[in-house]
Amino acid sequence: MSNYESTVEVIDPIGLHARPASQIVKLVKAAGVTVLIGRPGDKLVKANSPLMLMAMKVKTGETLAVAVESDDEAAAAALVAEIQELLRG
């Protein structure tokens, strides 16, 4: 299994709050892959719990690193694009 890595920007005026965190977890679980999210340079957390995502206290305008463990690069890129959409607010 290989990693697809990218970044996303938090555009939502409230930051990474309960609704997008829950939607990201639902999306990741439906995809059946492991996704790690966090600030670039920091330890990334598994995107399988809304509480883990909200505990990062990500604010509007921050950039997050996203790593998807998948052999299908196109599917991983599509998943990252969907995560970016959820962070638009």
Beta strands, then each sheet from edge to edge (+ up, - down):
strand 1: 3-9
strand 2: 34-38
strand 3: 45-46
strand 4: 63-69
sheet 1: 1+ 4- 2+ 3-
end
